[in-house]
Amino acid sequence: MQKIIKNCIRCKICGQVIVSKHVHDFVTCKCGACSVDGGNVMLRRLFKEEGCYEELSKVKEVDEGQENK
Ligand SMILES: [Zn+2]
């Protein structure tokens, strides 16, 4: 099971780093080529061209049942 620590990409066209901080936080970079959404619930991506962004998200592998240790 994966836990999303940071939902974040960098646009390769304008160079802006965009972060979705919560589930309904839809953020588009300044040139409009790519967007992030989903916060730390899901990694949702919208983009005009495949490969126009660099993935910077941080996810952590979590063993089920060990979250509350
Ligand atoms: Zn951009």
N, CA, C, O and the ligand as a Tripos MOL2 file, in Angstrom:
@<TRIPOS>MOLECULE
protein
  277   275    70     0     0
PROTEIN
NO_CHARGES

@<TRIPOS>ATOM
      1 N           0.8430   -1.1840    0.0000 N.3       1 MET1
      2 CA          0.0000    0.0000    0.0000 C.3       1 MET1
      3 C           0.8900    1.2510    0.0000 C.2       1 MET1
      4 O           1.8830    1.3210    0.7240 O.2       1 MET1
      5 N           0.5190    2.2210   -0.8160 N.am      2 GLN2
      6 CA          1.3240    3.4310   -0.9090 C.3       2 GLN2
      7 C           0.6170    4.6130   -0.2820 C.2       2 GLN2
      8 O          -0.5790    4.8220   -0.4870 O.2       2 GLN2
      9 N           1.3690    5.3810    0.4810 N.am      3 LYS3
     10 CA          0.8480    6.5890    1.0850 C.3       3 LYS3
     11 C           1.4970    7.7810    0.3800 C.2       3 LYS3
     12 O           2.7180    7.8390    0.2390 O.2       3 LYS3
     13 N           0.6820    8.7110   -0.0520 N.am      4 ILE4
     14 CA          1.2030    9.8700   -0.7770 C.3       4 ILE4
     15 C           1.6530   10.9250    0.2360 C.2       4 ILE4
     16 O           0.8590   11.4080    1.0430 O.2       4 ILE4
     17 N           2.9260   11.2670    0.1800 N.am      5 ILE5
     18 CA          3.4780   12.2860    1.0760 C.3       5 ILE5
     19 C           3.3420   13.6650    0.4320 C.2       5 ILE5
     20 O           2.9480   14.6380    1.0760 O.2       5 ILE5
     21 N           3.6820   13.7210   -0.8590 N.am      6 LYS6
     22 CA          3.6210   14.9850   -1.5660 C.3       6 LYS6
     23 C           3.2080   14.7370   -3.0080 C.2       6 LYS6
     24 O           3.7970   13.9020   -3.6940 O.2       6 LYS6
     25 N           2.1970   15.4630   -3.4640 N.am      7 ASN7
     26 CA          1.6710   15.3180   -4.8230 C.3       7 ASN7
     27 C           2.1780   16.5060   -5.6390 C.2       7 ASN7
     28 O           1.6350   17.6080   -5.5580 O.2       7 ASN7
     29 N           3.2210   16.2640   -6.4210 N.am      8 CYS8
     30 CA          3.9930   17.3840   -6.9590 C.3       8 CYS8
     31 C           4.6300   17.0300   -8.3080 C.2       8 CYS8
     32 O           5.1730   15.9370   -8.4680 O.2       8 CYS8
     33 N           4.5640   17.9390   -9.2660 N.am      9 ILE9
     34 CA          5.2670   17.7630  -10.5460 C.3       9 ILE9
     35 C           5.9420   19.0790  -10.9450 C.2       9 ILE9
     36 O           5.6240   20.1480  -10.4240 O.2       9 ILE9
     37 N           6.8850   18.9640  -11.8870 N.am     10 ARG10
     38 CA          7.4980   20.1620  -12.4550 C.3      10 ARG10
     39 C           7.2230   20.1800  -13.9510 C.2      10 ARG10
     40 O           7.4880   19.2040  -14.6530 O.2      10 ARG10
     41 N           6.6860   21.3050  -14.4360 N.am     11 CYS11
     42 CA          6.4250   21.4380  -15.8600 C.3      11 CYS11
     43 C           7.7570   21.6200  -16.5970 C.2      11 CYS11
     44 O           8.5700   22.4670  -16.2260 O.2      11 CYS11
     45 N           7.9680   20.8230  -17.6360 N.am     12 LYS12
     46 CA          9.2220   20.9260  -18.3920 C.3      12 LYS12
     47 C           9.2020   22.0930  -19.3610 C.2      12 LYS12
     48 O          10.2420   22.4940  -19.8830 O.2      12 LYS12
     49 N           8.0180   22.6370  -19.6010 N.am     13 ILE13
     50 CA          7.9080   23.7420  -20.5660 C.3      13 ILE13
     51 C           8.1540   25.0860  -19.8850 C.2      13 ILE13
     52 O           8.9640   25.8780  -20.3680 O.2      13 ILE13
     53 N           7.4770   25.3560  -18.7810 N.am     14 CYS14
     54 CA          7.6760   26.6420  -18.0910 C.3      14 CYS14
     55 C           8.5390   26.5140  -16.8330 C.2      14 CYS14
     56 O           8.9570   27.5230  -16.2650 O.2      14 CYS14
     57 N           8.8060   25.2880  -16.3980 N.am     15 GLY15
     58 CA          9.7030   25.0770  -15.2660 C.3      15 GLY15
     59 C           9.0660   25.2480  -13.9050 C.2      15 GLY15
     60 O           9.7410   25.1210  -12.8830 O.2      15 GLY15
     61 N           7.7790   25.5330  -13.8770 N.am     16 GLN16
     62 CA          7.1180   25.7510  -12.5970 C.3      16 GLN16
     63 C           6.8550   24.4280  -11.8690 C.2      16 GLN16
     64 O           6.4710   23.4330  -12.4830 O.2      16 GLN16
     65 N           7.0660   24.4390  -10.5650 N.am     17 VAL17
     66 CA          6.7380   23.2930   -9.7250 C.3      17 VAL17
     67 C           5.3560   23.5310   -9.1340 C.2      17 VAL17
     68 O           5.1130   24.5680   -8.5160 O.2      17 VAL17
     69 N           4.4590   22.5860   -9.3200 N.am     18 ILE18
     70 CA          3.1080   22.7250   -8.7870 C.3      18 ILE18
     71 C           2.8010   21.5820   -7.8330 C.2      18 ILE18
     72 O           3.2110   20.4420   -8.0560 O.2      18 ILE18
     73 N           2.0800   21.9000   -6.7750 N.am     19 VAL19
     74 CA          1.7840   20.9440   -5.7020 C.3      19 VAL19
     75 C           0.2860   20.9500   -5.4310 C.2      19 VAL19
     76 O          -0.3140   22.0140   -5.2790 O.2      19 VAL19
     77 N          -0.3180   19.7740   -5.3710 N.am     20 SER20
     78 CA         -1.7130   19.6590   -4.9370 C.3      20 SER20
     79 C          -1.7170   19.3030   -3.4570 C.2      20 SER20
     80 O          -1.2540   18.2290   -3.0720 O.2      20 SER20
     81 N          -2.2360   20.1960   -2.6300 N.am     21 LYS21
     82 CA         -2.1070   20.0310   -1.1770 C.3      21 LYS21
     83 C          -3.2560   19.2690   -0.5400 C.2      21 LYS21
     84 O          -3.1040   18.7060    0.5440 O.2      21 LYS21
     85 N          -4.3940   19.2450   -1.1980 N.am     22 HIS22
     86 CA         -5.5020   18.4480   -0.6800 C.3      22 HIS22
     87 C          -6.3410   17.9270   -1.8320 C.2      22 HIS22
     88 O          -6.1140   18.2910   -2.9860 O.2      22 HIS22
     89 N          -7.3120   17.0730   -1.5220 N.am     23 VAL23
     90 CA         -7.9920   16.2710   -2.5470 C.3      23 VAL23
     91 C          -8.6790   17.1070   -3.6320 C.2      23 VAL23
     92 O          -8.7620   16.6710   -4.7800 O.2      23 VAL23
     93 N          -9.1650   18.2840   -3.2900 N.am     24 HIS24
     94 CA         -9.8160   19.1300   -4.2980 C.3      24 HIS24
     95 C          -8.9560   20.3180   -4.7060 C.2      24 HIS24
     96 O          -9.4640   21.3070   -5.2360 O.2      24 HIS24
     97 N          -7.6580   20.2190   -4.4590 N.am     25 ASP25
     98 CA         -6.7350   21.2990   -4.8050 C.3      25 ASP25
     99 C          -6.1920   21.0480   -6.2210 C.2      25 ASP25
    100 O          -5.1890   20.3590   -6.4070 O.2      25 ASP25
    101 N          -6.8810   21.6250   -7.2060 N.am     26 PHE26
    102 CA         -6.4990   21.4560   -8.6030 C.3      26 PHE26
    103 C          -5.6000   22.6300   -8.9830 C.2      26 PHE26
    104 O          -6.0250   23.7850   -8.9460 O.2      26 PHE26
    105 N          -4.3580   22.3270   -9.3470 N.am     27 VAL27
    106 CA         -3.3830   23.3770   -9.6340 C.3      27 VAL27
    107 C          -2.8240   23.1890  -11.0410 C.2      27 VAL27
    108 O          -2.4060   22.0920  -11.4130 O.2      27 VAL27
    109 N          -2.8220   24.2690  -11.8180 N.am     28 THR28
    110 CA         -2.2710   24.2380  -13.1720 C.3      28 THR28
    111 C          -1.0250   25.1170  -13.2100 C.2      28 THR28
    112 O          -0.9850   26.1560  -12.5510 O.2      28 THR28
    113 N          -0.0140   24.7180  -13.9660 N.am     29 CYS29
    114 CA          1.1880   25.5410  -14.0810 C.3      29 CYS29
    115 C           0.8860   26.7910  -14.8940 C.2      29 CYS29
    116 O          -0.1620   26.8990  -15.5290 O.2      29 CYS29
    117 N           1.8220   27.7310  -14.8620 N.am     30 LYS30
    118 CA          1.5210   29.0350  -15.4690 C.3      30 LYS30
    119 C           1.3700   28.9960  -16.9840 C.2      30 LYS30
    120 O           0.6950   29.8570  -17.5480 O.2      30 LYS30
    121 N           1.9820   28.0160  -17.6650 N.am     31 CYS31
    122 CA          1.7990   27.9370  -19.1160 C.3      31 CYS31
    123 C           0.5950   27.0830  -19.4960 C.2      31 CYS31
    124 O           0.2090   27.0480  -20.6640 O.2      31 CYS31
    125 N          -0.0020   26.3940  -18.5240 N.am     32 GLY32
    126 CA         -1.2210   25.6320  -18.7660 C.3      32 GLY32
    127 C          -1.0130   24.2510  -19.3760 C.2      32 GLY32
    128 O          -1.9770   23.6040  -19.7840 O.2      32 GLY32
    129 N           0.2300   23.7970  -19.4410 N.am     33 ALA33
    130 CA          0.5060   22.5010  -20.0820 C.3      33 ALA33
    131 C           0.1360   21.3130  -19.2020 C.2      33 ALA33
    132 O          -0.2460   20.2580  -19.7070 O.2      33 ALA33
    133 N           0.2500   21.4860  -17.8740 N.am     34 CYS34
    134 CA         -0.0220   20.3410  -17.0040 C.3      34 CYS34
    135 C          -0.6190   20.7880  -15.6750 C.2      34 CYS34
    136 O          -0.4410   21.9270  -15.2430 O.2      34 CYS34
    137 N          -1.3330   19.8620  -15.0380 N.am     35 SER35
    138 CA         -2.0270   20.1540  -13.7860 C.3      35 SER35
    139 C          -1.9180   18.9690  -12.8450 C.2      35 SER35
    140 O          -1.7580   17.8280  -13.2780 O.2      35 SER35
    141 N          -2.0040   19.2510  -11.5610 N.am     36 VAL36
    142 CA         -2.0690   18.2010  -10.5410 C.3      36 VAL36
    143 C          -3.3600   18.3550   -9.7520 C.2      36 VAL36
    144 O          -3.9080   19.4510   -9.6330 O.2      36 VAL36
    145 N          -3.8310   17.2400   -9.2170 N.am     37 ASP37
    146 CA         -5.0520   17.2220   -8.4190 C.3      37 ASP37
    147 C          -4.9970   15.9880   -7.5180 C.2      37 ASP37
    148 O          -4.2010   15.0770   -7.7460 O.2      37 ASP37
    149 N          -5.8340   15.9690   -6.5160 N.am     38 GLY38
    150 CA         -5.9500   14.7670   -5.6910 C.3      38 GLY38
    151 C          -5.2460   14.8180   -4.3470 C.2      38 GLY38
    152 O          -5.4630   13.9480   -3.5040 O.2      38 GLY38
    153 N          -4.4070   15.8230   -4.1340 N.am     39 GLY39
    154 CA         -3.7330   15.9750   -2.8450 C.3      39 GLY39
    155 C          -2.9960   14.7150   -2.4330 C.2      39 GLY39
    156 O          -2.3020   14.0980   -3.2410 O.2      39 GLY39
    157 N          -3.1520   14.3270   -1.1500 N.am     40 ASN40
    158 CA         -2.4870   13.0990   -0.7120 C.3      40 ASN40
    159 C          -3.4350   11.9030   -0.7160 C.2      40 ASN40
    160 O          -3.2000   10.9100   -0.0270 O.2      40 ASN40
    161 N          -4.5160   12.0110   -1.5040 N.am     41 VAL41
    162 CA         -5.4550   10.9030   -1.6410 C.3      41 VAL41
    163 C          -5.1980   10.1340   -2.9350 C.2      41 VAL41
    164 O          -5.1770    8.9040   -2.9350 O.2      41 VAL41
    165 N          -5.0020   10.8660   -4.0430 N.am     42 MET42
    166 CA         -4.6750   10.2120   -5.3130 C.3      42 MET42
    167 C          -3.8070   11.1300   -6.1610 C.2      42 MET42
    168 O          -3.9110   12.3530   -6.0800 O.2      42 MET42
    169 N          -2.9520   10.5250   -6.9740 N.am     43 LEU43
    170 CA         -2.0910   11.2900   -7.8680 C.3      43 LEU43
    171 C          -2.8070   11.4460   -9.2010 C.2      43 LEU43
    172 O          -2.7180   10.5810  -10.0720 O.2      43 LEU43
    173 N          -3.5140   12.5520   -9.3480 N.am     44 ARG44
    174 CA         -4.2340   12.7880  -10.5910 C.3      44 ARG44
    175 C          -3.4450   13.7910  -11.4260 C.2      44 ARG44
    176 O          -2.9970   14.8230  -10.9260 O.2      44 ARG44
    177 N          -3.2830   13.4670  -12.7120 N.am     45 ARG45
    178 CA         -2.5050   14.3090  -13.6150 C.3      45 ARG45
    179 C          -3.3410   14.6970  -14.8300 C.2      45 ARG45
    180 O          -4.0830   13.8820  -15.3790 O.2      45 ARG45
    181 N          -3.2060   15.9530  -15.2380 N.am     46 LEU46
    182 CA         -3.7890   16.3680  -16.5060 C.3      46 LEU46
    183 C          -2.6920   17.0610  -17.2940 C.2      46 LEU46
    184 O          -1.9710   17.9010  -16.7570 O.2      46 LEU46
    185 N          -2.5640   16.7090  -18.5740 N.am     47 PHE47
    186 CA         -1.4950   17.3180  -19.3590 C.3      47 PHE47
    187 C          -1.8900   17.3530  -20.8180 C.2      47 PHE47
    188 O          -2.7120   16.5610  -21.2790 O.2      47 PHE47
    189 N          -1.2880   18.2860  -21.5370 N.am     48 LYS48
    190 CA         -1.5680   18.4150  -22.9630 C.3      48 LYS48
    191 C          -0.7590   17.4220  -23.7720 C.2      48 LYS48
    192 O          -1.2330   16.8710  -24.7650 O.2      48 LYS48
    193 N           0.4710   17.2030  -23.3330 N.am     49 GLU49
    194 CA          1.3720   16.3000  -24.0400 C.3      49 GLU49
    195 C           2.0050   15.3520  -23.0500 C.2      49 GLU49
    196 O           2.4550   15.7690  -21.9830 O.2      49 GLU49
    197 N           2.0430   14.0770  -23.3970 N.am     50 GLU50
    198 CA          2.6700   13.1140  -22.5170 C.3      50 GLU50
    199 C           4.1610   13.4420  -22.3700 C.2      50 GLU50
    200 O           4.8370   13.7470  -23.3530 O.2      50 GLU50
    201 N           4.6560   13.3770  -21.1450 N.am     51 GLY51
    202 CA          6.0760   13.6500  -20.9090 C.3      51 GLY51
    203 C           6.4150   15.1180  -20.8120 C.2      51 GLY51
    204 O           7.5930   15.4740  -20.8310 O.2      51 GLY51
    205 N           5.4070   15.9970  -20.7060 N.am     52 CYS52
    206 CA          5.6870   17.4270  -20.5900 C.3      52 CYS52
    207 C           5.9610   17.8350  -19.1520 C.2      52 CYS52
    208 O           6.2140   19.0080  -18.8780 O.2      52 CYS52
    209 N           5.9140   16.8840  -18.2340 N.am     53 TYR53
    210 CA          6.2230   17.2080  -16.8370 C.3      53 TYR53
    211 C           7.1470   16.1540  -16.2410 C.2      53 TYR53
    212 O           7.2710   15.0340  -16.7380 O.2      53 TYR53
    213 N           7.7850   16.5630  -15.1600 N.am     54 GLU54
    214 CA          8.6760   15.6780  -14.4240 C.3      54 GLU54
    215 C           8.0220   15.3450  -13.0920 C.2      54 GLU54
    216 O           7.5680   16.2280  -12.3650 O.2      54 GLU54
    217 N           7.9820   14.0660  -12.7920 N.am     55 GLU55
    218 CA          7.3200   13.6130  -11.5620 C.3      55 GLU55
    219 C           8.2000   13.8970  -10.3420 C.2      55 GLU55
    220 O           9.3470   13.4530  -10.2880 O.2      55 GLU55
    221 N           7.6690   14.6300   -9.3710 N.am     56 LEU56
    222 CA          8.4420   14.9450   -8.1660 C.3      56 LEU56
    223 C           7.7280   14.4620   -6.9080 C.2      56 LEU56
    224 O           8.1240   14.8040   -5.7930 O.2      56 LEU56
    225 N           6.6890   13.6760   -7.0890 N.am     57 SER57
    226 CA          5.8940   13.2500   -5.9420 C.3      57 SER57
    227 C           6.6850   12.3340   -5.0260 C.2      57 SER57
    228 O           7.5930   11.6180   -5.4480 O.2      57 SER57
    229 N           6.3050   12.3850   -3.7530 N.am     58 LYS58
    230 CA          6.9020   11.4750   -2.7850 C.3      58 LYS58
    231 C           5.8290   10.5210   -2.2830 C.2      58 LYS58
    232 O           4.7810   10.9410   -1.7920 O.2      58 LYS58
    233 N           6.1110    9.2360   -2.4150 N.am     59 VAL59
    234 CA          5.2120    8.2280   -1.8610 C.3      59 VAL59
    235 C           5.9970    7.3110   -0.9330 C.2      59 VAL59
    236 O           7.1990    7.1020   -1.1020 O.2      59 VAL59
    237 N           5.2970    6.7790    0.0330 N.am     60 LYS60
    238 CA          5.9330    5.9190    1.0190 C.3      60 LYS60
    239 C           5.2070    4.5850    1.0210 C.2      60 LYS60
    240 O           3.9770    4.5360    1.0260 O.2      60 LYS60
    241 N           5.9770    3.5050    1.0180 N.am     61 GLU61
    242 CA          5.3660    2.1820    1.1360 C.3      61 GLU61
    243 C           4.9550    1.9610    2.5930 C.2      61 GLU61
    244 O           5.7680    2.0810    3.5090 O.2      61 GLU61
    245 N           3.6810    1.6380    2.7810 N.am     62 VAL62
    246 CA          3.1870    1.4240    4.1380 C.3      62 VAL62
    247 C           2.6280    0.0160    4.2340 C.2      62 VAL62
    248 O           1.7890   -0.3870    3.4290 O.2      62 VAL62
    249 N           3.0960   -0.7210    5.2150 N.am     63 ASP63
    250 CA          2.5500   -2.0670    5.4460 C.3      63 ASP63
    251 C           1.2070   -1.9290    6.1420 C.2      63 ASP63
    252 O           1.0720   -1.2330    7.1480 O.2      63 ASP63
    253 N           0.2270   -2.6050    5.5830 N.am     64 GLU64
    254 CA         -1.1030   -2.5390    6.1740 C.3      64 GLU64
    255 C          -1.0420   -3.0400    7.6140 C.2      64 GLU64
    256 O          -0.4630   -4.0910    7.8850 O.2      64 GLU64
    257 N          -1.6380   -2.2900    8.5310 N.am     65 GLY65
    258 CA         -1.6470   -2.7060    9.9230 C.3      65 GLY65
    259 C          -0.4850   -2.1660   10.7340 C.2      65 GLY65
    260 O          -0.4660   -2.3030   11.9570 O.2      65 GLY65
    261 N           0.4800   -1.5550   10.0720 N.am     66 GLN66
    262 CA          1.6220   -1.0220   10.8080 C.3      66 GLN66
    263 C           1.5910    0.5040   10.8790 C.2      66 GLN66
    264 O           2.5520    1.1460   11.3020 O.2      66 GLN66
    265 N           0.4670    1.0590   10.4570 N.am     67 GLU67
    266 CA          0.3810    2.5070   10.4170 C.3      67 GLU67
    267 C           0.2870    3.1380   11.7960 C.2      67 GLU67
    268 O           0.6850    4.2880   11.9810 O.2      67 GLU67
    269 N          -0.2310    2.4030   12.7590 N.am     68 ASN68
    270 CA         -0.4490    2.9870   14.0820 C.3      68 ASN68
    271 C           0.5380    2.4760   15.1260 C.2      68 ASN68
    272 O           0.2460    2.4940   16.3220 O.2      68 ASN68
    273 N           1.6670    2.0350   14.6890 N.am     69 LYS69
    274 CA          2.5970    1.4820   15.6740 C.3      69 LYS69
    275 C           3.2850    2.5730   16.5010 C.2      69 LYS69
    276 O           4.0980    2.2670   17.3730 O.2      69 LYS69
    277 ZN          4.0090   24.8610  -17.6720 Zn       70 ZN70
@<TRIPOS>BOND
     1     1     2 1
     2     2     3 1
     3     3     4 2
     4     3     5 am
     5     5     6 1
     6     6     7 1
     7     7     8 2
     8     7     9 am
     9     9    10 1
    10    10    11 1
    11    11    12 2
    12    11    13 am
    13    13    14 1
    14    14    15 1
    15    15    16 2
    16    15    17 am
    17    17    18 1
    18    18    19 1
    19    19    20 2
    20    19    21 am
    21    21    22 1
    22    22    23 1
    23    23    24 2
    24    23    25 am
    25    25    26 1
    26    26    27 1
    27    27    28 2
    28    27    29 am
    29    29    30 1
    30    30    31 1
    31    31    32 2
    32    31    33 am
    33    33    34 1
    34    34    35 1
    35    35    36 2
    36    35    37 am
    37    37    38 1
    38    38    39 1
    39    39    40 2
    40    39    41 am
    41    41    42 1
    42    42    43 1
    43    43    44 2
    44    43    45 am
    45    45    46 1
    46    46    47 1
    47    47    48 2
    48    47    49 am
    49    49    50 1
    50    50    51 1
    51    51    52 2
    52    51    53 am
    53    53    54 1
    54    54    55 1
    55    55    56 2
    56    55    57 am
    57    57    58 1
    58    58    59 1
    59    59    60 2
    60    59    61 am
    61    61    62 1
    62    62    63 1
    63    63    64 2
    64    63    65 am
    65    65    66 1
    66    66    67 1
    67    67    68 2
    68    67    69 am
    69    69    70 1
    70    70    71 1
    71    71    72 2
    72    71    73 am
    73    73    74 1
    74    74    75 1
    75    75    76 2
    76    75    77 am
    77    77    78 1
    78    78    79 1
    79    79    80 2
    80    79    81 am
    81    81    82 1
    82    82    83 1
    83    83    84 2
    84    83    85 am
    85    85    86 1
    86    86    87 1
    87    87    88 2
    88    87    89 am
    89    89    90 1
    90    90    91 1
    91    91    92 2
    92    91    93 am
    93    93    94 1
    94    94    95 1
    95    95    96 2
    96    95    97 am
    97    97    98 1
    98    98    99 1
    99    99   100 2
   100    99   101 am
   101   101   102 1
   102   102   103 1
   103   103   104 2
   104   103   105 am
   105   105   106 1
   106   106   107 1
   107   107   108 2
   108   107   109 am
   109   109   110 1
   110   110   111 1
   111   111   112 2
   112   111   113 am
   113   113   114 1
   114   114   115 1
   115   115   116 2
   116   115   117 am
   117   117   118 1
   118   118   119 1
   119   119   120 2
   120   119   121 am
   121   121   122 1
   122   122   123 1
   123   123   124 2
   124   123   125 am
   125   125   126 1
   126   126   127 1
   127   127   128 2
   128   127   129 am
   129   129   130 1
   130   130   131 1
   131   131   132 2
   132   131   133 am
   133   133   134 1
   134   134   135 1
   135   135   136 2
   136   135   137 am
   137   137   138 1
   138   138   139 1
   139   139   140 2
   140   139   141 am
   141   141   142 1
   142   142   143 1
   143   143   144 2
   144   143   145 am
   145   145   146 1
   146   146   147 1
   147   147   148 2
   148   147   149 am
   149   149   150 1
   150   150   151 1
   151   151   152 2
   152   151   153 am
   153   153   154 1
   154   154   155 1
   155   155   156 2
   156   155   157 am
   157   157   158 1
   158   158   159 1
   159   159   160 2
   160   159   161 am
   161   161   162 1
   162   162   163 1
   163   163   164 2
   164   163   165 am
   165   165   166 1
   166   166   167 1
   167   167   168 2
   168   167   169 am
   169   169   170 1
   170   170   171 1
   171   171   172 2
   172   171   173 am
   173   173   174 1
   174   174   175 1
   175   175   176 2
   176   175   177 am
   177   177   178 1
   178   178   179 1
   179   179   180 2
   180   179   181 am
   181   181   182 1
   182   182   183 1
   183   183   184 2
   184   183   185 am
   185   185   186 1
   186   186   187 1
   187   187   188 2
   188   187   189 am
   189   189   190 1
   190   190   191 1
   191   191   192 2
   192   191   193 am
   193   193   194 1
   194   194   195 1
   195   195   196 2
   196   195   197 am
   197   197   198 1
   198   198   199 1
   199   199   200 2
   200   199   201 am
   201   201   202 1
   202   202   203 1
   203   203   204 2
   204   203   205 am
   205   205   206 1
   206   206   207 1
   207   207   208 2
   208   207   209 am
   209   209   210 1
   210   210   211 1
   211   211   212 2
   212   211   213 am
   213   213   214 1
   214   214   215 1
   215   215   216 2
   216   215   217 am
   217   217   218 1
   218   218   219 1
   219   219   220 2
   220   219   221 am
   221   221   222 1
   222   222   223 1
   223   223   224 2
   224   223   225 am
   225   225   226 1
   226   226   227 1
   227   227   228 2
   228   227   229 am
   229   229   230 1
   230   230   231 1
   231   231   232 2
   232   231   233 am
   233   233   234 1
   234   234   235 1
   235   235   236 2
   236   235   237 am
   237   237   238 1
   238   238   239 1
   239   239   240 2
   240   239   241 am
   241   241   242 1
   242   242   243 1
   243   243   244 2
   244   243   245 am
   245   245   246 1
   246   246   247 1
   247   247   248 2
   248   247   249 am
   249   249   250 1
   250   250   251 1
   251   251   252 2
   252   251   253 am
   253   253   254 1
   254   254   255 1
   255   255   256 2
   256   255   257 am
   257   257   258 1
   258   258   259 1
   259   259   260 2
   260   259   261 am
   261   261   262 1
   262   262   263 1
   263   263   264 2
   264   263   265 am
   265   265   266 1
   266   266   267 1
   267   267   268 2
   268   267   269 am
   269   269   270 1
   270   270   271 1
   271   271   272 2
   272   271   273 am
   273   273   274 1
   274   274   275 1
   275   275   276 2
@<TRIPOS>SUBSTRUCTURE
     1 MET1         2 RESIDUE 1 A MET
     2 GLN2         6 RESIDUE 1 A GLN
     3 LYS3        10 RESIDUE 1 A LYS
     4 ILE4        14 RESIDUE 1 A ILE
     5 ILE5        18 RESIDUE 1 A ILE
     6 LYS6        22 RESIDUE 1 A LYS
     7 ASN7        26 RESIDUE 1 A ASN
     8 CYS8        30 RESIDUE 1 A CYS
     9 ILE9        34 RESIDUE 1 A ILE
    10 ARG10       38 RESIDUE 1 A ARG
    11 CYS11       42 RESIDUE 1 A CYS
    12 LYS12       46 RESIDUE 1 A LYS
    13 ILE13       50 RESIDUE 1 A ILE
    14 CYS14       54 RESIDUE 1 A CYS
    15 GLY15       58 RESIDUE 1 A GLY
    16 GLN16       62 RESIDUE 1 A GLN
    17 VAL17       66 RESIDUE 1 A VAL
    18 ILE18       70 RESIDUE 1 A ILE
    19 VAL19       74 RESIDUE 1 A VAL
    20 SER20       78 RESIDUE 1 A SER
    21 LYS21       82 RESIDUE 1 A LYS
    22 HIS22       86 RESIDUE 1 A HIS
    23 VAL23       90 RESIDUE 1 A VAL
    24 HIS24       94 RESIDUE 1 A HIS
    25 ASP25       98 RESIDUE 1 A ASP
    26 PHE26      102 RESIDUE 1 A PHE
    27 VAL27      106 RESIDUE 1 A VAL
    28 THR28      110 RESIDUE 1 A THR
    29 CYS29      114 RESIDUE 1 A CYS
    30 LYS30      118 RESIDUE 1 A LYS
    31 CYS31      122 RESIDUE 1 A CYS
    32 GLY32      126 RESIDUE 1 A GLY
    33 ALA33      130 RESIDUE 1 A ALA
    34 CYS34      134 RESIDUE 1 A CYS
    35 SER35      138 RESIDUE 1 A SER
    36 VAL36      142 RESIDUE 1 A VAL
    37 ASP37      146 RESIDUE 1 A ASP
    38 GLY38      150 RESIDUE 1 A GLY
    39 GLY39      154 RESIDUE 1 A GLY
    40 ASN40      158 RESIDUE 1 A ASN
    41 VAL41      162 RESIDUE 1 A VAL
    42 MET42      166 RESIDUE 1 A MET
    43 LEU43      170 RESIDUE 1 A LEU
    44 ARG44      174 RESIDUE 1 A ARG
    45 ARG45      178 RESIDUE 1 A ARG
    46 LEU46      182 RESIDUE 1 A LEU
    47 PHE47      186 RESIDUE 1 A PHE
    48 LYS48      190 RESIDUE 1 A LYS
    49 GLU49      194 RESIDUE 1 A GLU
    50 GLU50      198 RESIDUE 1 A GLU
    51 GLY51      202 RESIDUE 1 A GLY
    52 CYS52      206 RESIDUE 1 A CYS
    53 TYR53      210 RESIDUE 1 A TYR
    54 GLU54      214 RESIDUE 1 A GLU
    55 GLU55      218 RESIDUE 1 A GLU
    56 LEU56      222 RESIDUE 1 A LEU
    57 SER57      226 RESIDUE 1 A SER
    58 LYS58      230 RESIDUE 1 A LYS
    59 VAL59      234 RESIDUE 1 A VAL
    60 LYS60      238 RESIDUE 1 A LYS
    61 GLU61      242 RESIDUE 1 A GLU
    62 VAL62      246 RESIDUE 1 A VAL
    63 ASP63      250 RESIDUE 1 A ASP
    64 GLU64      254 RESIDUE 1 A GLU
    65 GLY65      258 RESIDUE 1 A GLY
    66 GLN66      262 RESIDUE 1 A GLN
    67 GLU67      266 RESIDUE 1 A GLU
    68 ASN68      270 RESIDUE 1 A ASN
    69 LYS69      274 RESIDUE 1 A LYS
    70 ZN70       277 GROUP 0 **** ****
